[in-house]
């Protein structure tokens, strides 16, 4: 039967998965208990997003050969994709039993446990993993990421420091670039992060990846330096799909595509997605489509060269799907970062960062390695959902005795201690103690369990807030259902220091005003830009006390709330925040500005070379 597996692989190697399946089915008719055939069948199904069929095939494989650790690991992966977390725990546990050093199985088991609300067991699993392989930065990285996702930011950073210390003992400082990268990302959520230290971490990361680069940097000597010619611009993103950033990419890209002949810009979309969805199909016609998820960095660099890309705009920074490392040495004359990351990249090959005057006022350069190109408008443009529900009217707007409902639908990672303190003060001021109905706070969580409720209750109870006033609900099944939840919300409370972006826009679109607390760096100024663009500067505050006062004032003015409820969507629809054509024009201006600078620098260099000769 071994020949069967080899023949199936031959079909897979020539991109014939159906032929491979046919060979395996024929073999299984003769020998139904042949585990390798079931396992390979499961792998093929999984590779084509046939998740239920993959799970069933791998389940059969492990029944046929319960001693195959890899089979159990693959079954665990299939279970996790289907959110069968109990089954995932069992499969990964069996893999670990057979192969204790299978650290990826430890990670999978812990993730399933977290999804089940069994956080303490997950931490124990991760501790076992780092004990087994203390010099594997991936193990430390997975541990830290899992804690970050569930809002344990300080604990996540502590794990990164432990990992870096362990690796430094072996290879010296800078021996763990993955952990430094994750530290740069995680520090965005810390309210006590020092901007100078944060920038230094990004700079260190940029130096590490620059030193590791093996490709020679192109000279671009033959690149036509005509500042007004047609230029090829590549947007690199993993968010050409049903992701939050898609709501800020689709409108401008569609507008760019429409006006491409006038702007002399040809758009390329380099997608780092591993799975397309229905939103992806809307992006594909908006430029020359280039799927690059499975390209190595050198392959991606060659793809840019083959397309003769003049300007690269990377849209991820140091978030998931990032291909920043492929951009050093540079792959295009001009390289820009935009949208997806609230901070500098630290990469010396990234020339500029597109922001605006509210997010990055004069002097913000101190925190960046890139040149800041500031738009004279909000740096983002929001595309509302096609099937958004009506805004509705809340109970508090109909009945003066009904409680005001505050809410935040931001992810748990953004709920800093300072943020919880501010919100608690708001709840304290809008309460029966002040002769008012006790206000409530509604929050969403990817994981709702006894543990998450207990932790949230403890944070607010320690600040004098009755936990019964806090409602934690799970994520919804679809986006329309998510938006409909705003119909029960009177006022949204922004997070600090890492502001919401999509959540702020969605709240406003659903007629819900958002109170924000401005900080000194980009991550804590996005809300400022959005609210100023909507003509609501009174909802922007500059201190904790100001945040509380603004929230209380609005909560006590129900006629103002009703007025906002009935006008905010139209105000937003007609504002620059939803004007994709104007935003595309502004982006073109920023891109052309950066391109002209490069052309000028090239011309000056050529002149100096000629003069020197």
N, C-alpha and C positions, 0 to 999 in steps of 0.2 A: 504493500500500500504506500510505501514511501515514494514510489514513482508518481503516485497520484498528487502528492503535495508538490513535487517538483514541476509536474505539468501544469498544475494550477498557478504556480508562481510564474511560469513561462507566459501564461495568458495575462497575468497581472502586469508583467514587465512590458507588455506591448499594449497596455491600456485597454485590456479586454476583461473587465470584471465579470461580465455576464458569462463569458466563456469559462472563467475560473469557477464560477458558481456551478455551472453545468457539470464540470468535471467532478467537483466535490459531491454534488447530489448523487451522481451516478455511483460514486464510491460508497456513499453512505447507504444506498439501497442494498449493497452487497454486505457491508459491515457497519451496521448502525451504531456500534459502540466505539468507532474509531475516533478518539478524542482529537488528534491533530486536525482532522478534517472539520470537525465542529468548530475548533478554535480559529482556524483560518477563515472559515465561513463568517464567524463572528467579527473578525477583524475587517473583512471586506464590507460587511453590512455597516460597521461602525464608520469606516472611511467614506461611506456614501450617505451618512446621516440617517441610516435606517436603524434607529436606536432600539426599538422594541425587538426587531429581528436579531440585532446584535446581542442583546441581553439573552434572548432565548437560546441562541446558538452557543453562547459562552456558558450558560447554565448547563446545557447538555454536555459540554466539554468537561466541566469540572465534575459532573456526575460520573462520566466515563473514566476520568483519570483524576481522582481527588489528590494525587501527590504532585500535581503540576502547579508550582507556586505562581508561575507567570499566568496561567489560566485563571487562577483566583484573582490575581491583580487586575486582569482585563475585565473580569466579571464585576469587580468592585467599581471600575471606571464606568462601565455600562450602567450599573445601578445608580451611580451618582448623577450621571447625565439625566436619567429618568426620575431623579429625586426619590428613589427608593432607598432612603438613607439607612434604614435598619438592615436591608439586604446588603448594602454597601459595607456597613460595619462588619457584618459576618464574613463577607468575602475577603475584605482586606485583613481581617484578623486571622483567617485561615492562611493567607499568603504569608503573614508575619510569622505564624507558627512554623511554617515550612522553611521560611527564609528570613530569619530575624534581622538581617542587614538590609532588607528591602526598604530603604528609607522612603521611597515614593509611596509604598503601601502604608507606612506610618502616617504620611501626610494625608493620603486619601481617607484613612480611618478617622483621623482627627477632624477633617472637614465634615465628614458625615456626622460625627458626634456633635460638632458645633451646630450643624443644621437641625439636629434633634434637640438642641438646647442643653446638651450635656457638656458644657464648657470645661468643667474641672477634669473630666475624663480625657478630653481632647488635649489639655495642657499636659497631663501625665503622659499621653502618647507622644507628644512632641519632645518632652524631656527625655524619654527613652531614646528617641531618635538622635538627639544631639549628644547623648551619652555614648551611643554606639559609634557615631561618626562625627566627632567634634571638630574635625578639620575640613568638613564639607560645607562650603559657604551656602550651597543651595538648601541644605537642611535648615540652617539658621534663618535663611531668607524666607522659606515657607512658613516657619514658625512665627516670625515677625509679621508677615503679611496676614496670616490668619487672625492674629490678635488685633491688628489694625482694622480689619474689616468689621469686627464686632465692637469697635469703639474703644478698645483698650490701648490707647495711643501711647501713653507713658510706658506701659509694659512692653509694647512693641518696640519702642526705641531702646529700652533696657536690654531686650534680647539681641538687638543689632549690636549694641555695645559689647555684650558678652561674646558674641560671635567674632567681632572684629578683634577683640583682645586675644581670643583663642587663636585666630589665624595669624595675628601679628607676631605671636611667639614663635610661629613656624617660619613665616616668610617676611616679617618686618612690616612697617607701615605701608599702606597701599596695596596689601596683598589680597584684599577682598573687595574688588570693585563693585561686585553685585550688592554687597551690604552697604557700601558707601552710597550707591545709587538709591537704594531703598531708604537710607537715612535722609537723603535729600528730599525724597518724596514725603516721608513721614513727618518731617519737621514742619511741613506746611500746616499741619493740624495742631501744632503746639502753640498755645497762647503766650508762652514765655520764651519762644525761640528768638534768639538774638539775630537780627538781620545780617550783621557782619559775619557772624559765625555761619549762618546759613549760606551766604554767598561763598564763603571760603570753602565750604563742603562741596558746592557745585564746581568751583574752580579746581579743587583737587580732583574731582571726578573727571573733569574735562582733560586735565593733564594726564591722568592715568590712561584714558582711552586714546589720547593723541600719541602717547608713548608706545602703546600696543599696536598702533596701525602699521601695517606692512606694505600697503599699496603706495605707489608713488603718486604724488599729487599732480594732476594734469596742469599744464601751463596755460591752457586756453589761449595759446598764442594765435591760433587760427580762428578763434571765435570772432565773428563780425561785431565790432564794438560800435555799431550804429545805435545811438540812444533811442531812436524813434522807430526802428524796424520791428517787424513781427517777432515776438519772442515766445518761446515755449516754456510754460510754467507748469510745474508738477506739484500737485497737492498730495502729500503722503499722509495717510490716515488709516486707522483701524476702525473708524466710526462711520463708514459709509453703510450704515445699517440702523436697526432700531435702537440706537444708543443716544444718550442725552445730547452729545455734541452734534449729532445729525441734524437736530432742529436749528442749529446755527450754521451749518454748512450748506444744506440743500438750497435754501433761497438764494444766497449770493452766487453759488456755483451755477444754478439755473440761469440767473440773470447774466453772469459772465458768458455763459454759453450763447445766450441770445445776442449779446452785443459784441461778440468776439471779433467780427470783421471791423467794427468801428474802433475797437481798442487795440487792435493788432496784437492780441494775446491768444495763443492757442493753449487750451487747458488739457493737462494730462492728470488722470486720477490713479495714483499708485495705492492700491488697497492692500493693507496688511491683515485683512479679515481671514479667519479660518473657516467661517461659515457665512454664506450669503443669506439674506432674508428678503421679504417683499420690499422693504425700504431700499435695499441694495439695488434692486431692479430699477428704482427711480433714479439712482445716481449714475448708472452705467451709461446712459445716453448723454450725460452732461460733459463729457470729455473723452479723450482717448483712454480706454480702460486698461489698466495694467495690474492684474492680481500678482502680488509679490510676497505673500505670506511665507512661502516655502523657499524663497531665494536666500542664499547666504549673502553676507554683506558685500563680498566681491562681485557676486552675480548681480546684485542690485545696482552696484556702481556701474557695471558694464551696461545694464539696461538704461540707466540715465544717459550714458555716453552714446548708446545706439540711437536713442531718441533725440539726441542733441539738445538736452534740457538746458535752458539758460538760467532759470530761477527755480529753486526748490523751496516749497513752503511746507515744513513739517508741522503737523497738527497734534502731536502727542506729548512732546517734551519727554519727561521721565515717567510717563504713565504707561499702562498696558498697551502693547502694540507699537511701542516706540522703535524707530529705526535710526535714532540719532547716531548710533555707533557706525552705521553705514555711511554717514556723512563726514567722516574724518578718515583720511584726508577728504577735502571737499570734492564733490562730484559735479558741481555746477559753479559758474562764476559768482552767482549770488545765492546765498542760503539764508532763509528766514524761518523763524518759529512763530506760531500763531495759534491762539485759541485754547488748546487742550491742557495747558499747564500754567499754573498761576505764578510762575517764578522764572528766573533766569535758567538757562540750560548749563551754563559754565563751559560750553564747548567753544574752543577758539575758532572753529570753522563755521560757526553760526554768526552771520554778520548782523542781523537785525531782528527785532521783535516788534510785532504790530500790537499797539495798545491804544489808549486814548488819554485825554488830559485829566479825566476824573480818576481813572484807575492808576495812572502813573503821572502825577503832577510834576512840575519842575523840581528837579533835585532827585527824582527817583532813580536816576542813573547810578547812584551809589550802590544799589543792590544788584546791578546787572553787568554782565560781560558783553552783552550785545548793544548795538546802537538802538535806541528806542525810536520807532516811527509812530508818531501819535496821530491818529485820525481826529478830525475836527467833529466827531460824532461818536456815539457809543461804539466801542470796538466790535460788538457783536450785533447780529441781526437774527431775530427769532422768527421761525416759521411755525405758526400754531397748528395743532392737529386738525386734520380735515373734518373729523367727526366729533369735535368738542361739544360736550353737553351744554345746555343753557346754564347761565350762572345761578339762577334760583335766588331765593331769599331765605335767610336763616331764621331760626326761632327767635333769636334776640332782636331781630329787626321787626318782628311781628308782635312780640310780647316783651314789654319792659321788665317783667319779672323773670324772664328766662336768662340763664347765665351766658356771658360772653365766652365764646370758644376761641382760644388761641391755638395755633398749630405750627408745627414745623415738620415738613416731609423730607428734610435733608437726611442723608445717611448718618448712621451712628458715629462714624469717624469724626464728624464735624462738631459733635456735641462736647465742646471743651468744658472744663470746670468753670471758667469765667462765664461762659454762655449759660450754664445751668444756674449760676448765681444770679445773673441778670433776669432770667426768666422767672426764677423764684420770687424775686422782688416784685415783678409785675403781678404775679399771682397773689402775692400778699396784699398788694395795693388794691386789686380788683377782687374784693372778697367781702364776706359777711362782716368781717372786723371793721370794714369801712362803710357798713350799711348798704352793701350791694350784694346781689346774688353771687355766690362763690363761682368765680370763673374757672374754666377747665383748660387743660392743655392736651392736645391730641398730637401724638407722634406716630410715625411709621417705623417699622423695623423689618429687616430681611428675615430675622429670626425672632419669633415670639414664643417664649417658653417661661416656665416658672423662674428660671435663672435670670433671664433678661428683665422680667417684671420686678423681681426682687432687687436687682441692681439699680434699676431706674428709681424704684420706690425709695431705696436707701439714700440715693443722691439728693432727692427732693425732701425727704423726711428730715435729713440732717440740717436742712435749711428752713425747717418749720412749716413745710407744706404737707398737708394730708395726702398720702398716696392715692386716696380714692378720687382725687381730682385729676389724676394723670391717667390718660387712656393711651395704651400702646396697641396698635393694630398692625397686622401683617401687610406686606406688599400685596397689591391687587394683581389679578390675573392678566389684565390688559390695560392699555393706556387710557382708554375712555373711562373705564371704571375708576382708575386713579384720579383723573381730573374731576370726576363726579364727587369725589370725597371733599373737594373744596366747597361744595354747596352747603356743608355743615360748619364751615369755618368763617369766623368773623374777621380775625386779624392773624396774619402770619408773622412769626418772629424769625428773623434771619439769624443764622449762626455767626459765631465770632471765635477766632479770628478768620477762619476760612468761610467766606460768604457763600451762599447759594447762588447759582446762576440759572440753571434750568428751573429749579423750584421757584425762584423769585418771578421769573417770566410766566410760568404756569399759574402761579397764584394770581398775579395781576390779570392775566387773561381770563381767569374765572371770577374777576371782580373782587378779589381779596387784597387789601392793602398790606404791604410788607414794611415792618419797622427794621431798619438796619443800623448797625453801629460801625462807623468808619474807623479804619486803622491807618497805619502809615505806609503799608506796602500793598501791592496789587491784590494779593489774596483777600485782603480785608477792605477792598475799595470797589469791587465789582458791583455790589449793591448800590453804591453811590452813583455809579454811572447809569445803571438801569433806571433808578428812581428819578434822577435828574432829567433823563431823557423823557420820562413820562410826565414831567412837570410836577413832581411831588417831592420837592426838596425838603419840605417840612417833616418827611418821614425818615430823613437822614440825620443821624445824631453823631456826636463826637465824643461821647463819654457814656459810661455805664448809667450814670444818673440821668443823662439826657435820653437814653434808650427807654428807661423805665417811665420817665415823664411823658414821652411821646406815646408810648403804648397805653398808658393810663388815660391820657387826654382823649385819645381816639376811642377807647373803650367806653368812655363816659359821654360820647357824642354819637348816639345811635342814628340821628338824622344824617350826620356826616357819613357814617358807615353805609347807610342805605343809598345815599347819593353816589358814593364811590362804587357801590355794588352795581348800580344801574348804568354807570357811565364809563367805568374803567376799561372795559373791553374795547369799546369804540375809540376811546382815547388812545389805547395801545395800538389798535389796528391802523389808525391814521398817523401814528408817531414814526419817527425815524427808526425806532426799534423793529418795525415790521416792514420797512421800505427796502426791499431787496435790491431794487434797481439802483437806488441812491447809494446803498451800501457797496454794491459791486463797483460802482464808479469810484467810490472812496478807496476800495482795495486796489483797483487799477492804478490810482494815483500813487498809493504807497509802493506798489510793485515797480511802477515805472520810475519812481524816485530812487529806489534802491538800484535799479538797473542803470539809470543815468549816472549815478555815483560811480558804479563800477567802470562804465565806459570812460568817464572823465579820468579816473585813476589810471586806467590802461593807457589812455592817450598821454597823460603826464609822464608815465613811466617810459613810454616809447620816446618822448621828447627828450627826457633826461639821458636816456641811453644814447640817443643820437648826438646830443650835446657833448657827452662824455667821450664819444669816439673822436 
